[in-house]
Amino acid sequence: MRHGFVGMKVCLLLLLLVSQLLGEKPTSFYSTTELKSVAVIRDSELEEDPDIDHFEHLCPGYGGYELLHRSGDARSWLDVRYGETTSDLYRETMDKANGSFPFKSNDVVEWRGTLKGNVFTPFAIIYRLWVQDLENHEKSHSRLVVVALKKGKSEIIGVFTGEKASDEARKKADSLIE
């Protein structure tokens, strides 16, 4: 009788582990910051006499999140909105970019999350910045920024560069569910 109870506990534990592994496997969905797919909140190109080049675009997301693609003074970055709360990531982006004049370099945003049934629940985003070298402004570098999605308190948890940047960024993002 005791062996049957222990065996049943082991089977239940294995089933729970397998179901968690199958149900919590990270996957990627993608969104865009392309102008034709966003809501323009403000944009210096639409103003008669702008002080500096700037814009603020509301970009669609997943799981109740939206992105604010913002720009000013030759820099651009993403802030994260969840409901009525926006995580302002400007200072963090500028500090962690490790270069001058960081700007979001393409229209792609990778969303890392889990898929249960047909419901995608994101836990991080990854996007690319270009930055000028601090020493030599003739050189620029690509960086992948990883942002942990924490409802109204999203934060940058890593910046990666080099030929393994994509793998390292996804590994850092996926560590949020381990």
C-alpha positions in Angstrom: 0.0 0.0 0.0 2.8 2.4 0.9 4.6 1.8 -2.3 1.5 2.5 -4.3 1.0 5.9 -2.5 4.7 6.8 -3.1 4.4 5.8 -6.7 1.2 7.8 -7.2 2.9 10.9 -5.6 5.9 10.5 -8.0 3.5 10.2 -11.0 1.5 13.2 -9.9 4.8 15.2 -9.5 6.0 14.1 -12.9 2.6 15.0 -14.5 2.7 18.4 -12.8 6.3 19.0 -14.0 5.5 18.0 -17.6 2.4 20.1 -17.7 4.3 23.1 -16.4 7.1 22.6 -19.0 4.5 22.2 -21.8 2.4 25.1 -20.6 5.1 27.6 -19.7 7.5 27.2 -22.7 8.5 30.7 -23.7 7.7 31.8 -27.3 7.9 34.9 -29.3 5.3 37.1 -30.9 6.1 40.3 -32.8 4.7 43.8 -33.1 5.7 46.9 -35.0 6.4 50.5 -34.4 6.0 51.3 -38.1 4.2 54.6 -38.6 1.3 53.2 -40.5 0.5 50.8 -37.6 0.6 53.3 -34.7 -1.5 56.1 -33.3 0.4 59.4 -33.6 0.1 61.4 -30.3 2.5 64.1 -31.4 5.1 64.5 -34.1 7.3 67.5 -35.0 6.8 66.7 -38.7 3.2 67.7 -38.2 4.0 71.0 -36.4 4.5 74.3 -38.2 7.6 75.4 -36.2 8.9 72.7 -33.9 11.6 73.5 -31.4 13.4 70.1 -32.0 12.6 66.9 -33.8 10.4 64.8 -31.6 7.5 62.3 -31.7 5.4 60.1 -29.5 3.6 57.2 -31.1 1.3 54.7 -29.3 2.1 51.2 -30.6 0.0 48.1 -30.2 1.2 45.3 -27.9 0.0 42.1 -26.2 -1.6 41.1 -22.9 -2.9 44.6 -22.0 0.5 46.3 -22.8 1.1 49.1 -25.2 4.3 50.7 -26.2 5.1 54.4 -26.5 7.8 55.0 -29.1 9.2 58.3 -28.1 11.9 60.5 -29.7 13.6 63.8 -28.9 16.9 65.4 -29.8 18.1 62.5 -32.1 17.3 59.8 -29.5 14.4 57.3 -29.4 13.3 54.7 -27.0 10.3 52.6 -25.8 8.2 53.2 -22.7 5.7 50.6 -21.6 2.1 51.3 -20.8 -0.1 48.9 -18.9 -3.6 50.2 -18.3 -3.4 53.8 -17.0 0.2 53.4 -15.9 3.3 54.1 -18.0 6.8 53.0 -17.1 9.1 55.8 -18.1 12.3 54.1 -19.4 14.0 57.1 -20.9 16.7 57.6 -18.2 17.3 53.8 -17.9 17.7 53.5 -21.7 20.1 56.4 -21.9 22.2 55.1 -19.0 22.3 51.4 -20.1 22.8 52.0 -23.8 26.5 52.5 -23.3 26.9 55.0 -26.1 25.8 58.4 -27.4 22.4 59.2 -29.0 20.7 55.8 -28.7 17.8 55.3 -31.1 15.4 52.5 -31.8 16.8 51.2 -35.1 14.0 49.2 -36.7 10.2 48.7 -36.5 10.3 45.3 -34.9 9.6 44.5 -31.2 9.9 40.9 -30.0 7.5 39.9 -27.2 8.6 37.0 -25.1 5.8 35.2 -23.3 3.9 32.0 -22.8 1.1 30.5 -24.8 -1.6 28.6 -23.1 -4.3 27.5 -25.5 -4.6 30.6 -27.7 -3.8 33.1 -25.0 -0.4 34.8 -25.2 0.9 36.2 -21.9 4.0 38.4 -22.3 6.7 38.8 -19.7 9.3 40.8 -21.6 10.1 42.7 -24.8 13.3 42.8 -26.8 14.1 45.6 -29.2 17.2 46.9 -31.1 19.0 50.2 -30.4 21.8 51.8 -32.4 24.2 53.9 -30.4 27.2 56.0 -31.4 30.5 55.0 -29.8 31.4 57.1 -26.8 35.0 57.6 -28.0 34.6 57.8 -31.7 31.3 59.2 -33.0 32.0 57.8 -36.5 31.4 54.3 -35.2 28.0 53.0 -34.1 26.9 49.8 -32.4 23.8 47.7 -32.3 22.4 46.7 -28.9 19.4 44.5 -27.9 17.4 45.9 -25.0 15.5 43.5 -22.7 12.6 45.0 -20.8 10.8 43.0 -18.0 7.1 43.6 -18.2 5.9 44.2 -14.7 2.5 45.9 -15.2 3.1 49.5 -14.2 6.7 48.9 -13.1 8.5 47.6 -16.2 12.3 47.9 -16.2 15.3 47.2 -18.4 17.0 44.0 -17.2 19.7 43.7 -19.8 21.5 45.1 -22.9 23.3 42.8 -25.2 25.7 43.2 -28.1 27.7 40.9 -30.3 27.0 37.9 -32.5 25.2 36.0 -29.6 23.1 39.0 -28.6 19.8 37.5 -29.7 20.3 34.2 -27.8 21.6 36.1 -24.7 18.7 38.5 -24.8 16.1 35.7 -25.1 17.8 33.8 -22.3 17.7 36.8 -20.0 14.1 37.5 -20.8 13.2 33.8 -20.3 14.9 33.8 -16.9 11.8 35.8 -15.7 9.7 32.7 -15.7 12.2 30.3 -14.2 
